[in-house]
Amino acid sequence: MYNYGSMKKLLRRLVQAETTPEKGEISAAELISAELGISGIDCQIDSWDGNRANLVAWIKSPGQRSGLLFVCHLDVVGHGEASWRHLPFSGVESEGKIYGRGSADMKGGIAAVVTAVKQIIDSGTRLEGDIILLAAAGEETDSCGAKRFISRFGNKLPNLVGVIIPEPTDFEVVTAHRGILWLKVKTVGKAAHGSTPELGVNAIASMRVLLSELENYKIRFEPHKLLGGCSMSVNTIAGGKEINVVPDECEIRIDIRTLPGQNHQEIISDFEKIFAKLKQRNAQFEAEVSIVREVGALETDSQCGFVKDFCYAVGVDETKAVGFTTDGPHFAPLGAPVVIVGTGKSDVCHKPDEYIDIADVEKAVEYYKNIILKFLA
């Protein structure tokens, strides 16, 4: 029976590292590197822009089997404006749970993978395939860490039997999720003094007309057997700088979740057609659209050998599909099946009082050990 005290300590310190977009990931990468170093595992920290970082641990083997790639993310979303019962980055342990932003998404998963790898290495078990552990920057914002890893290591990796992403799925094995298309739409007007608005073109008024048109816009799609339909939501708006100035710009940001095989460019073309129609009605209407973030949908064959063996090893009968998005699609071009499974409940993520059950993190350690031994020992 293992003592999980060091795992809890690592998890609490990872939460306390406060890896928001403003503070970056380097402190968490250094914590993981130090923890793996206790077991003699060398890590590479790839840092940029002062505080951004990826951590890569590569445990090499004789290569008799294909390797396993674990893909984690170090970053977290901000703590928001709502009040928390415990301070968001305190890492408080209470009633069998550890609280804090990122505890479930996904520092509990990181702590479990790191602990599983350490226990296998410390036991002296001979592995016939490589373990590669990536803890990446920027999954919550732009996937910069995943893209950077692929560009730097993609052609250096061994053959992989599979890619495992320890996102919080409450131990369900996920093989499909929707993609992301985040758009910025800007209406352009002409500034004028607030006392003579007829001399300007009000960009907010133009945006109002566009939003009204979008109420009737439906994205064309073929429903997916697992994921259903795609979705679209206008989630931010900003316009105007001074109360006495006619605004010359107004901007909205739109969150679109897409399906496997769906063409993102066709959606953008639809927006451009809407702009053209509105300009026909009013020659002063001007708008433009640009991509903020784009990630494809994920669909791994749930009947492939790796997924079947994976499910058998962790005692799961069937795979699931989810609506949220991960870094997984960035790793699909490596040619190995991608599965998402981890500790933590997705419905506590990105909310006040995010937490993870310590017993579940311990359970995840056993899951990941079983997987590593199944495919690599």
Phi and psi in degrees as a GROMACS rama.xvg file:
@    title "Ramachandran Plot"
@    xaxis  label "Phi"
@    yaxis  label "Psi"
@TYPE xy
-85.9968  150.265  TYR-2
-89.89  118.827  ASN-3
-94.6645  16.856  TYR-4
-60.1192  -41.1914  GLY-5
-69.0552  -32.0831  SER-6
-64.9757  -45.5506  MET-7
-62.3176  -40.8059  LYS-8
-62.6098  -43.4122  LYS-9
-62.475  -44.6677  LEU-10
-61.3529  -45.4131  LEU-11
-62.4659  -41.922  ARG-12
-68.8649  -32.7642  ARG-13
-65.6908  -40.827  LEU-14
-62.8373  -44.4381  VAL-15
-65.962  -18.5244  GLN-16
-66.8923  -19.0545  ALA-17
54.4737  62.438  GLU-18
-87.383  58.2589  THR-19
-76.2215  166.947  THR-20
-56.605  -32.0322  PRO-21
-72.1802  -37.1171  GLU-22
-96.4023  -17.4681  LYS-23
79.9721  -179.146  GLY-24
-109.14  -3.83668  GLU-25
-63.82  -34.8281  ILE-26
-65.2854  -38.703  SER-27
-69.2014  -38.8924  ALA-28
-60.0782  -39.8101  ALA-29
-67.5985  -36.4502  GLU-30
-62.7079  -44.4962  LEU-31
-67.6706  -41.7713  ILE-32
-59.0635  -43.1053  SER-33
-65.3526  -40.2693  ALA-34
-66.1426  -45.1856  GLU-35
-68.0552  -31.4655  LEU-36
-61.6366  -28.2433  GLY-37
-59.8903  -31.6387  ILE-38
-95.6199  12.7214  SER-39
77.3422  19.5143  GLY-40
-95.6269  118.327  ILE-41
-78.3378  141.902  ASP-42
-127.143  152.056  CYS-43
-113.464  125.159  GLN-44
-102.545  117.163  ILE-45
-100.25  107.836  ASP-46
-115.641  153.467  SER-47
-156.739  161.933  TRP-48
53.8394  29.704  ASP-49
85.2271  -45.3743  GLY-50
-135.67  0.519473  ASN-51
-84.6161  147.311  ARG-52
-160.41  144.11  ALA-53
-109.242  146.875  ASN-54
-115.858  134.124  LEU-55
-127.16  121.602  VAL-56
-113.27  126.131  ALA-57
-125.678  107.633  TRP-58
-98.9945  107.791  ILE-59
-87.7264  158.133  LYS-60
-140.084  178.826  SER-61
-64.0832  -13.2877  PRO-62
77.6588  24.8704  GLY-63
-72.8065  -20.2528  GLN-64
-126.278  160.104  ARG-65
-69.0965  151.369  SER-66
-85.4107  173.301  GLY-67
-118.527  133.941  LEU-68
-112.059  120.066  LEU-69
-98.1151  128.253  PHE-70
-117.672  110.648  VAL-71
-113.777  166.888  CYS-72
-127.148  138.527  HIS-73
-86.4937  -25.5814  LEU-74
-81.7693  159.201  ASP-75
-133.343  160.923  VAL-76
-77.6361  165.334  VAL-77
-66.4548  168.025  GLY-78
-83.5558  -7.97397  HIS-79
78.9484  -176.025  GLY-80
-97.2892  -18.2696  GLU-81
-69.2729  155.306  ALA-82
-77.2968  150.095  SER-83
-114.747  146.756  TRP-84
-67.7796  -39.4954  ARG-85
-116.798  150.865  HIS-86
-57.1904  138.81  LEU-87
-57.2326  -31.3333  PRO-88
-118.031  29.1994  PHE-89
-83.4593  -26.3191  SER-90
63.9899  35.1415  GLY-91
-66.9939  137.894  VAL-92
-101.408  125.179  GLU-93
-152.459  129.569  SER-94
51.8956  44.0805  GLU-95
78.6588  10.6264  GLY-96
-126.715  154.613  LYS-97
-113.284  125.497  ILE-98
-101.738  150.278  TYR-99
144.01  155.628  GLY-100
-61.3243  126.344  ARG-101
92.1893  -5.81655  GLY-102
-59.4313  -42.8696  SER-103
-88.8595  -38.8102  ALA-104
-116.083  87.7487  ASP-105
-138.85  42.6012  MET-106
-73.5343  -23.1361  LYS-107
-63.5462  -42.6342  GLY-108
-63.682  -41.248  GLY-109
-61.216  -48.4582  ILE-110
-59.7945  -37.5653  ALA-111
-67.8043  -44.9189  ALA-112
-64.7408  -46.2274  VAL-113
-59.1539  -44.0086  VAL-114
-66.2047  -41.4266  THR-115
-61.588  -45.4639  ALA-116
-62.9857  -44.6827  VAL-117
-60.4927  -44.2324  LYS-118
-63.646  -38.8908  GLN-119
-67.2852  -44.7323  ILE-120
-65.591  -43.5966  ILE-121
-64.2032  -27.3847  ASP-122
-77.9931  -10.6596  SER-123
80.3382  11.5996  GLY-124
-61.5284  132.61  THR-125
-82.3811  124.105  ARG-126
-102.66  139.659  LEU-127
-100.125  -1.84201  GLU-128
-139.87  157.14  GLY-129
-74.7682  147.803  ASP-130
-107.89  126.828  ILE-131
-119.002  125.699  ILE-132
-114.851  119.554  LEU-133
-109.349  127.368  LEU-134
-115.719  108.12  ALA-135
-105.117  157.727  ALA-136
-86.0338  154.352  ALA-137
72.724  17.864  GLY-138
-62.4105  -34.1999  GLU-139
-76.323  -13.1307  GLU-140
-120.593  -59.7572  THR-141
-142.037  7.30233  ASP-142
57.4325  29.2919  SER-143
-61.4808  -36.2146  CYS-144
-68.5158  -43.1421  GLY-145
-62.8623  -45.9147  ALA-146
-62.7467  -40.5083  LYS-147
-65.7032  -41.2298  ARG-148
-62.4116  -46.0316  PHE-149
-61.6308  -42.5246  ILE-150
-67.0119  -31.3321  SER-151
-94.1526  -30.5937  ARG-152
-119.361  -11.3415  PHE-153
-53.7407  -40.5996  GLY-154
-90.578  3.76155  ASN-155
-105.141  -11.4613  LYS-156
-72.2079  150.916  LEU-157
-73.7157  175.041  PRO-158
-58.0131  137.927  ASN-159
-114.28  136.063  LEU-160
-79.7567  -27.1983  VAL-161
-173.956  163.638  GLY-162
-119.531  129.004  VAL-163
-118.386  128.393  ILE-164
-116.407  112.187  ILE-165
-82.5214  47.0416  PRO-166
-68.6788  158.841  GLU-167
-73.006  101.234  PRO-168
-117.664  7.2089  THR-169
56.1296  38.8465  ASP-170
71.7085  7.97154  PHE-171
-77.2988  143.49  GLU-172
-92.9419  116.717  VAL-173
-105.543  129.599  VAL-174
-122.394  2.16621  THR-175
-149.645  138.948  ALA-176
-152.073  162.359  HIS-177
-74.417  160.881  ARG-178
-95.1148  177.657  GLY-179
-120.451  134.023  ILE-180
-133.562  102.618  LEU-181
-99.0216  123.258  TRP-182
-115.677  144.873  LEU-183
-109.929  123.743  LYS-184
-116.902  127.464  VAL-185
-122.621  128.889  LYS-186
-95.8137  141.8  THR-187
-117.504  128.629  VAL-188
-121.726  -150.905  GLY-189
-138.025  124.365  LYS-190
-69.5475  147.415  ALA-191
-156.966  164.573  ALA-192
-66.1525  141.977  HIS-193
-60.9976  -20.7591  GLY-194
-82.3862  -12.9925  SER-195
-132.45  62.9583  THR-196
-62.3852  -22.1266  PRO-197
-66.3731  -15.5418  GLU-198
-87.0216  -6.7475  LEU-199
-116.987  -177.954  GLY-200
-126.216  115.764  VAL-201
-81.3962  110.374  ASN-202
-66.5893  -28.4817  ALA-203
-68.9729  -39.8409  ILE-204
-63.1393  -39.7893  ALA-205
-62.7892  -39.4524  SER-206
-65.9397  -36.7364  MET-207
-59.6198  -42.5844  ARG-208
-63.7514  -42.2454  VAL-209
-65.0379  -43.7821  LEU-210
-61.3792  -37.7054  LEU-211
-62.4322  -40.3002  SER-212
-67.1107  -38.1337  GLU-213
-68.1015  -21.3641  LEU-214
-58.7277  -29.6375  GLU-215
-99.9205  0.786056  ASN-216
-87.5038  129.18  TYR-217
-121.461  127.423  LYS-218
-69.2192  133.777  ILE-219
-78.2281  132.055  ARG-220
-161.62  155.691  PHE-221
-94.7952  121.915  GLU-222
-54.9549  139.548  PRO-223
-91.0962  140.366  HIS-224
-62.3867  -26.8914  LYS-225
-105.921  -36.408  LEU-226
-99.1634  -8.46192  LEU-227
71.9601  -126.13  GLY-228
-106.249  174.584  GLY-229
-92.2086  169.154  CYS-230
-135.45  158.907  SER-231
-143.272  132.921  MET-232
-143.625  126.729  SER-233
-82.2454  114.452  VAL-234
-114.478  -15.0971  ASN-235
-140.251  154.468  THR-236
-148.412  141.399  ILE-237
-149.654  137.301  ALA-238
-169.24  146.403  GLY-239
82.8537  147.513  GLY-240
-122.859  -33.1587  LYS-241
-136.658  146.544  GLU-242
-67.786  -21.3943  ILE-243
-106.116  21.4192  ASN-244
-128.748  127.782  VAL-245
-64.6125  124.437  VAL-246
-71.9212  135.888  PRO-247
-100.386  -0.791136  ASP-248
-145.853  144.343  GLU-249
-144.746  139.16  CYS-250
-132.443  136.947  GLU-251
-121.434  156.432  ILE-252
-124.502  135.008  ARG-253
-121.484  130.404  ILE-254
-101.688  111.206  ASP-255
-114.013  130.217  ILE-256
-110.031  122.69  ARG-257
-110.452  171.809  THR-258
-110.241  160.584  LEU-259
-55.7113  132.493  PRO-260
83.925  -5.27187  GLY-261
-76.2045  137.137  GLN-262
-89.268  110.547  ASN-263
-64.4412  -33.7492  HIS-264
-65.725  -30.5365  GLN-265
-65.4041  -35.9813  GLU-266
-65.8867  -44.4677  ILE-267
-61.84  -39.8154  ILE-268
-62.6627  -35.8682  SER-269
-59.9679  -42.7107  ASP-270
-62.3003  -42.7841  PHE-271
-64.2414  -34.879  GLU-272
-67.3461  -37.7271  LYS-273
-63.6351  -42.8328  ILE-274
-58.3159  -45.0261  PHE-275
-63.2274  -39.1213  ALA-276
-64.5938  -41.952  LYS-277
-68.9415  -31.7654  LEU-278
-71.079  -31.4487  LYS-279
-62.5921  -35.1364  GLN-280
-75.5277  -33.8641  ARG-281
-144.418  110.002  ASN-282
-62.132  -19.3923  ALA-283
-83.6826  -7.25181  GLN-284
-72.8278  128.707  PHE-285
-137.728  132.998  GLU-286
-150.334  156.838  ALA-287
-144.612  153.704  GLU-288
-127.895  142.093  VAL-289
-143.177  159.567  SER-290
-89.3067  127.802  ILE-291
-89.1364  -45.3204  VAL-292
-154.088  143.981  ARG-293
-141.831  121.79  GLU-294
-135.071  131.679  VAL-295
-69.7629  166.521  GLY-296
-76.8287  162.068  ALA-297
-116.384  134.705  LEU-298
-147.836  104.237  GLU-299
-98.4938  138.548  THR-300
-63.3762  111.438  ASP-301
-71.742  -9.69677  SER-302
-100.605  2.94911  GLN-303
-72.1526  160.436  CYS-304
-58.9704  -41.7497  GLY-305
-62.6396  -46.3006  PHE-306
-64.9266  -42.4553  VAL-307
-61.9195  -46.5784  LYS-308
-64.7706  -38.3812  ASP-309
-60.2283  -50.4554  PHE-310
-61.0545  -40.0792  CYS-311
-62.8937  -40.9344  TYR-312
-65.7612  -29.5196  ALA-313
-107.642  5.49331  VAL-314
72.9004  37.5004  GLY-315
-112.533  137.485  VAL-316
-86.118  -33.9775  ASP-317
-148.66  159.506  GLU-318
-93.6363  168.673  THR-319
-127.575  165.859  LYS-320
-120.623  147.196  ALA-321
-131.205  161.476  VAL-322
-85.5309  -23.1402  GLY-323
-78.5181  171.038  PHE-324
-120.001  148.809  THR-325
-127.879  -177.257  THR-326
-75.5112  -3.63241  ASP-327
-49.9262  -46.3794  GLY-328
-58.37  -25.5174  PRO-329
-67.8936  -20.3424  HIS-330
-101.672  -9.90217  PHE-331
-57.1125  -37.2404  ALA-332
-62.4179  -13.2186  PRO-333
-68.5974  -14.9087  LEU-334
89.7515  3.94089  GLY-335
-106.467  148.405  ALA-336
-61.1365  141.041  PRO-337
-111.102  125.908  VAL-338
-125.692  150.531  VAL-339
-120.701  119.684  ILE-340
-156.108  134.014  VAL-341
-168.273  175.177  GLY-342
-86.0865  154.082  THR-343
104.957  150.925  GLY-344
-99.8308  128.344  LYS-345
-65.0834  -23.5971  SER-346
-77.9155  -2.62987  ASP-347
-101.485  -6.45373  VAL-348
-72.1958  144.423  CYS-349
64.158  20.5112  HIS-350
-123.582  161.22  LYS-351
-60.3972  150.633  PRO-352
59.5615  34.4007  ASP-353
-55.2071  141.408  GLU-354
-151.41  169.702  TYR-355
-143.12  141.836  ILE-356
-77.115  126.981  ASP-357
-60.5967  -39.009  ILE-358
-60.6324  -34.4335  ALA-359
-70.7542  -35.0214  ASP-360
-65.826  -40.9746  VAL-361
-62.5863  -40.4742  GLU-362
-62.499  -40.0425  LYS-363
-63.607  -35.0502  ALA-364
-56.57  -46.4888  VAL-365
-65.0396  -39.0632  GLU-366
-56.7089  -52.619  TYR-367
-68.9254  -34.3863  TYR-368
-61.7589  -44.7896  LYS-369
-60.2963  -40.7586  ASN-370
-64.8719  -47.8672  ILE-371
-59.6867  -45.374  ILE-372
-68.221  -36.3501  LEU-373
-60.2648  -45.1042  LYS-374
-98.3065  -21.1263  PHE-375
-117.022  -20.4968  LEU-376
